[in-house]
Amino acid sequence: MQTHRWKDEGESGLGFRKNDEMKAMEVLPILKEKVAYLSGGRDKRGGPILTFPARSNHDRIRQEDLRRLISYLACIP
């Protein structure tokens, strides 16, 4: 299982310390829901594009789970 680290010190806007490790196992249930994923695309600045498919079951996702998922996906290089 891979672990990804933030690149610099400080507090992220999503509530995690940037040097904290987050493993895929910590967000595996929400990853399996396919709420959001990295498609491999990049924006004009080179940043990863997070994709959120339109589905009706996303309203049942807890806000904390969504925050953790976005934090995890955002730290993958």
Contacts in CASP RR format, 6 or more apart in sequence:
PFRMAT RR
TARGET T0000
AUTHOR 0000-0000-0000
METHOD contacts of the structure
MODEL  1
MQTHRWKDEGESGLGFRKNDEMKAMEVLPILKEKVAYLSGGRDKRGGPIL
TFPARSNHDRIRQEDLRRLISYLACIP
1 23 0 8 1.000
1 24 0 8 1.000
1 25 0 8 1.000
2 23 0 8 1.000
2 24 0 8 1.000
3 21 0 8 1.000
3 22 0 8 1.000
3 23 0 8 1.000
4 21 0 8 1.000
4 22 0 8 1.000
4 72 0 8 1.000
4 75 0 8 1.000
4 76 0 8 1.000
4 77 0 8 1.000
5 19 0 8 1.000
5 21 0 8 1.000
5 75 0 8 1.000
6 12 0 8 1.000
6 16 0 8 1.000
6 17 0 8 1.000
6 18 0 8 1.000
6 19 0 8 1.000
6 20 0 8 1.000
6 75 0 8 1.000
7 18 0 8 1.000
8 18 0 8 1.000
9 18 0 8 1.000
9 19 0 8 1.000
10 17 0 8 1.000
10 18 0 8 1.000
10 19 0 8 1.000
11 17 0 8 1.000
11 18 0 8 1.000
12 18 0 8 1.000
12 71 0 8 1.000
12 74 0 8 1.000
14 67 0 8 1.000
14 70 0 8 1.000
14 71 0 8 1.000
14 74 0 8 1.000
15 67 0 8 1.000
15 71 0 8 1.000
16 22 0 8 1.000
16 71 0 8 1.000
22 68 0 8 1.000
22 71 0 8 1.000
22 72 0 8 1.000
22 75 0 8 1.000
24 31 0 8 1.000
24 72 0 8 1.000
26 68 0 8 1.000
26 72 0 8 1.000
27 65 0 8 1.000
27 68 0 8 1.000
27 69 0 8 1.000
27 72 0 8 1.000
29 65 0 8 1.000
30 61 0 8 1.000
30 65 0 8 1.000
30 66 0 8 1.000
30 68 0 8 1.000
30 69 0 8 1.000
31 37 0 8 1.000
31 69 0 8 1.000
33 57 0 8 1.000
33 61 0 8 1.000
34 53 0 8 1.000
35 52 0 8 1.000
35 53 0 8 1.000
35 58 0 8 1.000
35 61 0 8 1.000
35 66 0 8 1.000
35 69 0 8 1.000
36 50 0 8 1.000
36 51 0 8 1.000
36 52 0 8 1.000
36 66 0 8 1.000
36 69 0 8 1.000
36 70 0 8 1.000
36 73 0 8 1.000
37 50 0 8 1.000
37 51 0 8 1.000
37 73 0 8 1.000
38 48 0 8 1.000
38 49 0 8 1.000
38 50 0 8 1.000
38 51 0 8 1.000
38 73 0 8 1.000
38 76 0 8 1.000
39 49 0 8 1.000
39 51 0 8 1.000
40 48 0 8 1.000
40 49 0 8 1.000
41 48 0 8 1.000
41 49 0 8 1.000
42 48 0 8 1.000
42 49 0 8 1.000
43 49 0 8 1.000
48 73 0 8 1.000
48 74 0 8 1.000
48 76 0 8 1.000
50 70 0 8 1.000
50 73 0 8 1.000
50 74 0 8 1.000
52 58 0 8 1.000
END
